[in-house]
Amino acid sequence: MTKIWVAVVAIASFCACDAFKILVVFPFPSKSHGILGEGVVRLLANSGHEVTYITPFPVKNPHPNVTQLDVSDQPPLPEANLTAILNKEQSYSDISKFFKMMTDMNIATILNKNVQTLINDPKQTFDVVVAEWMGNELFAGLAAVFDCPYIWLSTVEPHSFILELIDDTLNPSYNPGIISAAVPPFSFTQRLKELAFHIGSGLIKTFYFNKIDEENYKMLFEEVIRKRGRGAPSFSELRYNTSLVLGNSHVSLGRPTRLPQNYKPVRGYHINPEIKPLPNDLQKLLDNAKNGLIFFSLGSNVKSKYMPENLKRNLLKVFAGLKQTVLWKFEENLPNLPSNVHIVQWAPQPSILAHPNCILFITHGGSLSLTEAVYFAKPIIGVPVLADQFTNVGMAINLGIGLKVDLSYDMADDLKVALGEALSSSSYTAKAKELSLIYHHRPATPAAELVHWVEHVALTRGAPHLRSPAIDVPFYQKLYLDLAAITLIALYILKKLINTLFGAKKNSQKKQKKN
Ligand SMILES: *[C@@H]1O[C@H](CO)[C@@H](O)[C@H](O)[C@H]1NC(C)=O
């Protein structure tokens, strides 16, 4: 009996000390990033941890365990201007622009007065920092301030910039770069392009942006750390001191990339398994959709005011020709809607996709939307608009769960063809079901894994046992350049030696002949 009590007390005290103070940093002012941050915060708070959340999207009544720090005062993101994208004037494929924009945003976040109050409060402590990785490692400075381990949350498939911090870069001959839509196995030209991007972007990051980030780190954090009675670690030491990466990635919708021990793929953690009931009107619409319902949403970044009038009308014409019901998430109510088309300004996407009568999802291919499509086993038509959506859709199409339609002035015609194909073939639904099985068949849910690994890092003070030895090995040693140099020198000396010996012999033979 006493043994049982000892066990109970031991477990209880273990659980009591198990509540950690966690700083969660997601300042990127875009809806989907807010959803990812909110997911981390919800899971950690529900597990009993005390969370401080740096966010541009504070909510009215946060969880009692959550303190929000509002950083919505930063400059807004450039708007996704559909007209400019249609005219191919706006491009998102410039990695330097992305790095520059993220550097500015991360500086603004640290300079925000709420964040300044936090880091300059000497009584404030944390057990671990969880920050979204967006192009630079400046937020590692927060871990240096609070003298605690830190975790990156990477929003996309594993790539060299993030893996380099905990292990090594990926081999570009079979791993597409962060913004590449190429699918291995690569052709010779693709392999060359990947190599060029790998080297080019790596050099820009290492020799340009890392230097800028180092200056910013010194400017923003050195004094703060000194005031806490410690010396600031160097930025390069700090950068390679990442404890763990939580990846918003998974093989069900991505690539089976070789990963280090401290990279944990937790894609889908943001989906709340308790699906909220639909509002009455939508519930009725879906229940009554005898021929199925097609859900059409281009996400939260594309504003309807930029969509050309003609395109709107042509899309409606295509939808009018379908026997299915179409639910279009759009900001404005269009006049003269066909009877099978319904427009909603706000849509509870997971609840719609969860309904058995929802048979197809026309999506911009945001990472979260595709995760939800696979979660609920729905085929897609992808219309990528910006950023990582091209890669996401490329990957989903390659896996066979749908078709792609390019955004253009006459995309209505292309969409009509794609709809005909998607609705007549059962292969896309079958594939979506297959991927959904792979997605769900894991030893633990991604949500449980996320909480587990954050706790693991806090409990073990940075999980040093998971770190790859590769981060301590310099580039030249990995490539055995030192051995190559030694060999070359040895060969050179040998050649000299042979020349001198044999040369000397020949000379003396010549001399003997003359005599
Ligand atoms: C690296 O992280 C560990 C664990 O959080 C910490 O104890 C150590 O001081 C950190 N080192 C540097 C250089 O930041």
The ligand as an SDF file (V2000), in Angstrom:
LIG
                    3D

 14 14  0  0  0  0  0  0  0  0999 V2000
   23.7650   26.4690  -25.6620 C   0  0  0  0  0  0  0  0  0  0  0  0
   22.5970   25.9170  -25.0970 O   0  0  0  0  0  0  0  0  0  0  0  0
   22.7590   25.3560  -23.8230 C   0  0  0  0  0  0  0  0  0  0  0  0
   21.4370   24.7550  -23.4260 C   0  0  0  0  0  0  0  0  0  0  0  0
   20.4450   25.7000  -23.4080 O   0  0  0  0  0  0  0  0  0  0  0  0
   23.2370   26.4250  -22.8510 C   0  0  0  0  0  0  0  0  0  0  0  0
   23.4560   25.8660  -21.5750 O   0  0  0  0  0  0  0  0  0  0  0  0
   24.5160   27.0620  -23.3640 C   0  0  0  0  0  0  0  0  0  0  0  0
   24.8930   28.1310  -22.5550 O   0  0  0  0  0  0  0  0  0  0  0  0
   24.2960   27.5670  -24.7850 C   0  0  0  0  0  0  0  0  0  0  0  0
   25.5530   28.0550  -25.3430 N   0  0  0  0  0  0  0  0  0  0  0  0
   25.6610   29.1770  -26.0420 C   0  0  0  0  0  0  0  0  0  0  0  0
   27.0060   29.5130  -26.5490 C   0  0  0  0  0  0  0  0  0  0  0  0
   24.7040   29.8800  -26.2620 O   0  0  0  0  0  0  0  0  0  0  0  0
  1  2  1  0
  1 10  1  0
  2  3  1  0
  3  4  1  0
  3  6  1  0
  4  5  1  0
  6  7  1  0
  6  8  1  0
  8  9  1  0
  8 10  1  0
 10 11  1  0
 11 12  1  0
 12 13  1  0
 12 14  2  0
M  END
$$$$
